[in-house]
Amino acid sequence: MAEQRKEEIDRKALQKIRRHFQNLHQKRLERIQKELPPHQQHFIQLLSLLFHINHPMLPGYVNSETPAGLSDF
């Protein structure tokens, strides 16, 4: 059996990939926001908020220990 070699990514390369992904995501979100009418822009913002919070009054609530939140929101 051939031994499989694990490819490792160093910390700097990983940070560069993460920044690139976040920048791409931000540009996509800005482009979507520009194309939508105002009421749909509000919906996109509210949808993000609903994924970000964990509250007993909202659907999907399990308990206060359940992980919730969006990075950089």
A tleap script that builds the chain and sets N, CA, C and O, in Angstrom:
source leaprc.protein.ff14SB
mol = sequence {
  NMET ALA GLU GLN ARG LYS GLU GLU ILE ASP
  ARG LYS ALA LEU GLN LYS ILE ARG ARG HIE
  PHE GLN ASN LEU HIE GLN LYS ARG LEU GLU
  ARG ILE GLN LYS GLU LEU PRO PRO HIE GLN
  GLN HIE PHE ILE GLN LEU LEU SER LEU LEU
  PHE HIE ILE ASN HIE PRO MET LEU PRO GLY
  TYR VAL ASN SER GLU THR PRO ALA GLY LEU
  SER ASP CPHE
}
set mol.1.N position { 0.831 -1.189 0.000 }
set mol.1.CA position { 0.000 0.000 0.000 }
set mol.1.C position { 0.872 1.248 0.000 }
set mol.1.O position { 1.835 1.365 0.758 }
set mol.2.N position { 0.506 2.160 -0.862 }
set mol.2.CA position { 1.235 3.419 -0.902 }
set mol.2.C position { 0.780 4.304 0.259 }
set mol.2.O position { -0.412 4.430 0.540 }
set mol.3.N position { 1.738 4.895 0.906 }
set mol.3.CA position { 1.409 5.760 2.029 }
set mol.3.C position { 0.899 7.103 1.507 }
set mol.3.O position { 1.538 7.744 0.673 }
set mol.4.N position { -0.262 7.514 2.015 }
set mol.4.CA position { -0.841 8.780 1.568 }
set mol.4.C position { -0.151 9.930 2.285 }
set mol.4.O position { 0.023 9.917 3.503 }
set mol.5.N position { 0.236 10.920 1.496 }
set mol.5.CA position { 0.912 12.088 2.059 }
set mol.5.C position { -0.114 13.165 2.350 }
set mol.5.O position { -0.906 13.524 1.478 }
set mol.6.N position { -0.107 13.671 3.543 }
set mol.6.CA position { -1.032 14.738 3.918 }
set mol.6.C position { -0.440 16.073 3.505 }
set mol.6.O position { 0.711 16.386 3.806 }
set mol.7.N position { -1.264 16.859 2.801 }
set mol.7.CA position { -0.818 18.189 2.433 }
set mol.7.C position { -1.272 19.160 3.523 }
set mol.7.O position { -2.447 19.210 3.886 }
set mol.8.N position { -0.335 19.908 4.022 }
set mol.8.CA position { -0.634 20.854 5.082 }
set mol.8.C position { -0.589 22.273 4.537 }
set mol.8.O position { 0.202 22.587 3.648 }
set mol.9.N position { -1.442 23.116 5.078 }
set mol.9.CA position { -1.477 24.524 4.710 }
set mol.9.C position { -0.936 25.313 5.889 }
set mol.9.O position { -1.400 25.158 7.018 }
set mol.10.N position { 0.052 26.163 5.617 }
set mol.10.CA position { 0.595 26.953 6.716 }
set mol.10.C position { -0.377 28.077 7.087 }
set mol.10.O position { -1.326 28.366 6.358 }
set mol.11.N position { -0.122 28.689 8.217 }
set mol.11.CA position { -1.027 29.701 8.777 }
set mol.11.C position { -1.205 30.901 7.838 }
set mol.11.O position { -2.319 31.401 7.683 }
set mol.12.N position { -0.130 31.361 7.218 }
set mol.12.CA position { -0.215 32.514 6.322 }
set mol.12.C position { -1.072 32.201 5.095 }
set mol.12.O position { -1.886 33.024 4.673 }
set mol.13.N position { -0.887 31.026 4.533 }
set mol.13.CA position { -1.673 30.637 3.359 }
set mol.13.C position { -3.147 30.505 3.730 }
set mol.13.O position { -4.023 30.904 2.963 }
set mol.14.N position { -3.414 29.950 4.899 }
set mol.14.CA position { -4.788 29.800 5.351 }
set mol.14.C position { -5.450 31.159 5.567 }
set mol.14.O position { -6.614 31.344 5.210 }
set mol.15.N position { -4.720 32.106 6.146 }
set mol.15.CA position { -5.249 33.457 6.342 }
set mol.15.C position { -5.525 34.135 5.002 }
set mol.15.O position { -6.525 34.836 4.848 }
set mol.16.N position { -4.638 33.922 4.039 }
set mol.16.CA position { -4.826 34.500 2.703 }
set mol.16.C position { -6.079 33.930 2.038 }
set mol.16.O position { -6.848 34.671 1.426 }
set mol.17.N position { -6.282 32.635 2.154 }
set mol.17.CA position { -7.472 31.987 1.589 }
set mol.17.C position { -8.727 32.512 2.277 }
set mol.17.O position { -9.734 32.776 1.619 }
set mol.18.N position { -8.669 32.662 3.590 }
set mol.18.CA position { -9.819 33.161 4.351 }
set mol.18.C position { -10.171 34.596 3.947 }
set mol.18.O position { -11.342 34.919 3.743 }
set mol.19.N position { -9.149 35.454 3.834 }
set mol.19.CA position { -9.393 36.844 3.409 }
set mol.19.C position { -9.986 36.898 2.009 }
set mol.19.O position { -10.891 37.688 1.744 }
set mol.20.N position { -9.480 36.064 1.120 }
set mol.20.CA position { -9.995 36.021 -0.248 }
set mol.20.C position { -11.470 35.595 -0.248 }
set mol.20.O position { -12.294 36.191 -0.942 }
set mol.21.N position { -11.790 34.566 0.530 }
set mol.21.CA position { -13.168 34.097 0.619 }
set mol.21.C position { -14.085 35.174 1.181 }
set mol.21.O position { -15.175 35.396 0.655 }
set mol.22.N position { -13.652 35.845 2.246 }
set mol.22.CA position { -14.474 36.888 2.859 }
set mol.22.C position { -14.668 38.068 1.909 }
set mol.22.O position { -15.761 38.630 1.836 }
set mol.23.N position { -13.629 38.442 1.189 }
set mol.23.CA position { -13.719 39.532 0.227 }
set mol.23.C position { -14.684 39.175 -0.903 }
set mol.23.O position { -15.514 39.993 -1.299 }
set mol.24.N position { -14.572 37.969 -1.409 }
set mol.24.CA position { -15.474 37.507 -2.457 }
set mol.24.C position { -16.922 37.494 -1.971 }
set mol.24.O position { -17.829 37.918 -2.688 }
set mol.25.N position { -17.130 37.008 -0.763 }
set mol.25.CA position { -18.469 36.961 -0.185 }
set mol.25.C position { -19.047 38.373 -0.032 }
set mol.25.O position { -20.215 38.604 -0.342 }
set mol.26.N position { -18.229 39.309 0.444 }
set mol.26.CA position { -18.685 40.688 0.626 }
set mol.26.C position { -19.074 41.309 -0.712 }
set mol.26.O position { -20.094 41.993 -0.801 }
set mol.27.N position { -18.285 41.083 -1.738 }
set mol.27.CA position { -18.591 41.625 -3.069 }
set mol.27.C position { -19.886 41.033 -3.621 }
set mol.27.O position { -20.685 41.748 -4.226 }
set mol.28.N position { -20.094 39.750 -3.420 }
set mol.28.CA position { -21.332 39.118 -3.880 }
set mol.28.C position { -22.545 39.703 -3.156 }
set mol.28.O position { -23.575 39.979 -3.771 }
set mol.29.N position { -22.409 39.885 -1.858 }
set mol.29.CA position { -23.509 40.449 -1.078 }
set mol.29.C position { -23.817 41.880 -1.521 }
set mol.29.O position { -24.984 42.256 -1.634 }
set mol.30.N position { -22.789 42.670 -1.768 }
set mol.30.CA position { -22.994 44.041 -2.244 }
set mol.30.C position { -23.682 44.049 -3.608 }
set mol.30.O position { -24.571 44.865 -3.851 }
set mol.31.N position { -23.275 43.152 -4.489 }
set mol.31.CA position { -23.885 43.073 -5.819 }
set mol.31.C position { -25.359 42.678 -5.726 }
set mol.31.O position { -26.202 43.226 -6.436 }
set mol.32.N position { -25.659 41.732 -4.855 }
set mol.32.CA position { -27.056 41.318 -4.658 }
set mol.32.C position { -27.872 42.479 -4.117 }
set mol.32.O position { -28.978 42.739 -4.591 }
set mol.33.N position { -27.324 43.189 -3.113 }
set mol.33.CA position { -28.049 44.309 -2.504 }
set mol.33.C position { -28.362 45.400 -3.527 }
set mol.33.O position { -29.436 45.999 -3.478 }
set mol.34.N position { -27.440 45.663 -4.448 }
set mol.34.CA position { -27.649 46.705 -5.459 }
set mol.34.C position { -28.780 46.347 -6.422 }
set mol.34.O position { -29.483 47.230 -6.913 }
set mol.35.N position { -28.951 45.064 -6.689 }
set mol.35.CA position { -29.940 44.621 -7.682 }
set mol.35.C position { -31.351 44.467 -7.098 }
set mol.35.O position { -32.326 44.442 -7.849 }
set mol.36.N position { -31.466 44.365 -5.797 }
set mol.36.CA position { -32.763 44.114 -5.174 }
set mol.36.C position { -33.499 45.407 -4.848 }
set mol.36.O position { -32.878 46.425 -4.542 }
set mol.37.N position { -34.830 45.358 -4.916 }
set mol.37.CA position { -35.596 46.511 -4.434 }
set mol.37.C position { -35.473 46.610 -2.905 }
set mol.37.O position { -35.117 45.634 -2.246 }
set mol.38.N position { -35.768 47.790 -2.347 }
set mol.38.CA position { -35.552 48.012 -0.902 }
set mol.38.C position { -36.210 46.977 0.012 }
set mol.38.O position { -35.593 46.558 0.991 }
set mol.39.N position { -37.439 46.554 -0.274 }
set mol.39.CA position { -38.090 45.603 0.639 }
set mol.39.C position { -37.386 44.243 0.612 }
set mol.39.O position { -37.374 43.539 1.622 }
set mol.40.N position { -36.804 43.867 -0.520 }
set mol.40.CA position { -36.059 42.613 -0.571 }
set mol.40.C position { -34.683 42.757 0.084 }
set mol.40.O position { -34.151 41.786 0.622 }
set mol.41.N position { -34.115 43.941 0.044 }
set mol.41.CA position { -32.853 44.188 0.749 }
set mol.41.C position { -33.052 43.993 2.249 }
set mol.41.O position { -32.217 43.397 2.929 }
set mol.42.N position { -34.173 44.506 2.749 }
set mol.42.CA position { -34.486 44.343 4.180 }
set mol.42.C position { -34.649 42.871 4.533 }
set mol.42.O position { -34.218 42.431 5.599 }
set mol.43.N position { -35.277 42.106 3.632 }
set mol.43.CA position { -35.466 40.674 3.885 }
set mol.43.C position { -34.121 39.963 4.001 }
set mol.43.O position { -33.937 39.139 4.897 }
set mol.44.N position { -33.181 40.266 3.113 }
set mol.44.CA position { -31.859 39.637 3.162 }
set mol.44.C position { -31.165 39.965 4.485 }
set mol.44.O position { -30.528 39.099 5.084 }
set mol.45.N position { -31.288 41.208 4.938 }
set mol.45.CA position { -30.691 41.595 6.216 }
set mol.45.C position { -31.358 40.869 7.378 }
set mol.45.O position { -30.681 40.429 8.306 }
set mol.46.N position { -32.676 40.741 7.332 }
set mol.46.CA position { -33.393 40.041 8.399 }
set mol.46.C position { -33.073 38.549 8.406 }
set mol.46.O position { -32.967 37.937 9.468 }
set mol.47.N position { -32.923 37.978 7.238 }
set mol.47.CA position { -32.582 36.560 7.150 }
set mol.47.C position { -31.243 36.295 7.830 }
set mol.47.O position { -31.097 35.320 8.567 }
set mol.48.N position { -30.273 37.160 7.581 }
set mol.48.CA position { -28.971 37.030 8.247 }
set mol.48.C position { -29.125 37.150 9.760 }
set mol.48.O position { -28.503 36.400 10.513 }
set mol.49.N position { -29.945 38.084 10.200 }
set mol.49.CA position { -30.176 38.272 11.628 }
set mol.49.C position { -30.800 37.022 12.250 }
set mol.49.O position { -30.422 36.620 13.350 }
set mol.50.N position { -31.753 36.411 11.549 }
set mol.50.CA position { -32.402 35.203 12.074 }
set mol.50.C position { -31.422 34.041 12.206 }
set mol.50.O position { -31.543 33.231 13.125 }
set mol.51.N position { -30.457 33.952 11.301 }
set mol.51.CA position { -29.435 32.916 11.428 }
set mol.51.C position { -28.450 33.253 12.546 }
set mol.51.O position { -27.812 32.365 13.111 }
set mol.52.N position { -28.336 34.522 12.853 }
set mol.52.CA position { -27.346 34.963 13.833 }
set mol.52.C position { -27.811 34.785 15.278 }
set mol.52.O position { -27.003 34.473 16.153 }
set mol.53.N position { -29.094 34.978 15.532 }
set mol.53.CA position { -29.566 34.941 16.919 }
set mol.53.C position { -30.217 33.600 17.260 }
set mol.53.O position { -30.686 32.882 16.377 }
set mol.54.N position { -30.237 33.284 18.521 }
set mol.54.CA position { -30.848 32.071 19.043 }
set mol.54.C position { -31.767 32.509 20.188 }
set mol.54.O position { -31.310 32.757 21.303 }
set mol.55.N position { -33.061 32.599 19.898 }
set mol.55.CA position { -34.012 33.123 20.882 }
set mol.55.C position { -35.185 32.151 21.026 }
set mol.55.O position { -35.632 31.581 20.030 }
set mol.56.N position { -35.694 31.951 22.253 }
set mol.56.CA position { -36.793 31.008 22.482 }
set mol.56.C position { -38.057 31.306 21.671 }
set mol.56.O position { -38.847 30.396 21.422 }
set mol.57.N position { -38.265 32.550 21.258 }
set mol.57.CA position { -39.476 32.903 20.522 }
set mol.57.C position { -39.360 32.587 19.018 }
set mol.57.O position { -40.344 32.696 18.287 }
set mol.58.N position { -38.171 32.201 18.562 }
set mol.58.CA position { -37.961 31.943 17.137 }
set mol.58.C position { -37.978 30.449 16.830 }
set mol.58.O position { -37.591 29.637 17.670 }
set mol.59.N position { -38.424 30.087 15.636 }
set mol.59.CA position { -38.401 28.667 15.231 }
set mol.59.C position { -36.965 28.141 15.212 }
set mol.59.O position { -36.034 28.873 14.878 }
set mol.60.N position { -36.797 26.894 15.566 }
set mol.60.CA position { -35.480 26.282 15.549 }
set mol.60.C position { -34.727 26.388 16.862 }
set mol.60.O position { -33.634 25.838 16.996 }
set mol.61.N position { -35.293 27.084 17.827 }
set mol.61.CA position { -34.633 27.216 19.120 }
set mol.61.C position { -34.643 25.874 19.835 }
set mol.61.O position { -35.683 25.221 19.925 }
set mol.62.N position { -33.494 25.463 20.339 }
set mol.62.CA position { -33.406 24.215 21.100 }
set mol.62.C position { -33.169 24.536 22.563 }
set mol.62.O position { -33.978 24.182 23.420 }
set mol.63.N position { -32.071 25.201 22.848 }
set mol.63.CA position { -31.771 25.674 24.199 }
set mol.63.C position { -30.679 26.734 24.116 }
set mol.63.O position { -30.155 27.011 23.037 }
set mol.64.N position { -30.343 27.316 25.242 }
set mol.64.CA position { -29.377 28.410 25.241 }
set mol.64.C position { -27.950 27.933 24.951 }
set mol.64.O position { -27.081 28.751 24.649 }
set mol.65.N position { -27.702 26.653 25.036 }
set mol.65.CA position { -26.375 26.092 24.764 }
set mol.65.C position { -26.162 25.799 23.278 }
set mol.65.O position { -25.045 25.487 22.864 }
set mol.66.N position { -27.206 25.896 22.486 }
set mol.66.CA position { -27.103 25.619 21.060 }
set mol.66.C position { -26.237 26.682 20.383 }
set mol.66.O position { -26.474 27.877 20.563 }
set mol.67.N position { -25.239 26.259 19.609 }
set mol.67.CA position { -24.401 27.245 18.916 }
set mol.67.C position { -25.223 28.083 17.952 }
set mol.67.O position { -26.097 27.561 17.260 }
set mol.68.N position { -24.949 29.361 17.905 }
set mol.68.CA position { -25.644 30.272 17.004 }
set mol.68.C position { -24.710 31.408 16.657 }
set mol.68.O position { -23.737 31.676 17.361 }
set mol.69.N position { -25.022 32.070 15.562 }
set mol.69.CA position { -24.263 33.257 15.194 }
set mol.69.C position { -23.559 33.124 13.866 }
set mol.69.O position { -23.161 32.033 13.457 }
set mol.70.N position { -23.416 34.239 13.208 }
set mol.70.CA position { -22.688 34.332 11.951 }
set mol.70.C position { -21.410 35.126 12.207 }
set mol.70.O position { -21.434 36.161 12.873 }
set mol.71.N position { -20.330 34.645 11.688 }
set mol.71.CA position { -19.049 35.323 11.855 }
set mol.71.C position { -19.099 36.708 11.220 }
set mol.71.O position { -19.608 36.869 10.110 }
set mol.72.N position { -18.581 37.689 11.913 }
set mol.72.CA position { -18.498 39.075 11.434 }
set mol.72.C position { -19.854 39.703 11.138 }
set mol.72.O position { -19.952 40.563 10.263 }
set mol.73.N position { -20.891 39.296 11.841 }
set mol.73.CA position { -22.217 39.920 11.630 }
set mol.73.C position { -22.440 40.960 12.688 }
set mol.73.O position { -23.486 41.609 12.705 }
savepdb mol mol.pdb
quit
